[in-house]
Amino acid sequence: MMPFEIHSDETIPEVKVVHRKEFADERGWFAEIFRLSDFEKMGIISEIDQINHSFSKKRGTLRGLHFQESPHEQGKMVYCMRGSIWDVAVDIRKESDTYGLWTGYELTPENQNSLWIPPGFAHGFQTLSDNTILIYMHSEKFYKKLDKGINPFDKLLDIKWPIKKKIMSPKDNKLKSSKYFKGL
């Protein structure tokens, strides 16, 4: 029996919600968060090159929308280990039928969901609680020269961020509206 259930997003099928199965008893519970062989069989990730860990102090913290350009696009498996987030994936693959569309999910330790965001997508999240901790696994390592971003408030994307008060880094505050979505 696999310790995961995988569900494709209704709008962008390449984005996957990974639900971890809990094994509980009187002591508490146990759940696997990652098994490469199972994920490879399901076609969602074949290697991990980098693992990131982030901590956000305040509710409303918004990070993103980030992506890495070719030839080192990153796929990301995102886990919320404490707190809660609204996690967003935006399709930036120009040849895709879902180009310019976005999808979002709430991730918490309680709902045991993670999000697989394939290469060719921009990623961002907003914390829904104070003291939120994430771990995300990347299919490619970070290359500063290829690191790019899209303004998370791009009018063409019209992402529905759940919290009006937003705390952002100076770098993310400077992101421009996307040249990627002109003509949509």
Steps between C-alpha positions, in 0.01 A plus 500: 500500500638840400519759777374772262194593299566719197233727351538709185385860511176549305626809315869411453536118509881510522471656847441225755367497853681232698308377803707315758325213674520509878564192706365583846484328837483609865849656476413733213555447129764431237502598132760480226551831323713378213582176322684556171417158355124553546511852360704387199238231426230768513702727270528796733867522596806300408778665698568743781790741459428746782284520814396840637360585843320829565356668807253789483433690823178676410162411355462660156863450393504460123796342319511482124410454226839339428633272230826400341556535124615237252714295484464446877128537573408372844222269600400542866336275756369732774420391858360716779650366822350760739228760454314530171549649154311581182730344238476614138634360170485702176553336160765700310552243221412698187418186299258371764119498474494632858757777444433795733260307724557453872381266772525520877468273803510534874779288646514416872652223710146402596368445147817301411504649149804605302520656157707385202576795273672378182777678309362782287288650778538807720442438870394718790331469835337709769508403866161464665644481852793631700817290537459295184765249395536350152727244345520478125695260288632616164578295191782746412742701706478878521671707229500872587531604132186304412295611803195698382170621637158630410305763690252301712240774438524489120155604378504243219548219752246637753614264779262500796739541795301432819651769728490868403792610720808364328856486632753469218875518449649803324596268211142372458355852535703602193372220274341639186173402344577211278623529147415129485125555477467777245232412251293279730 
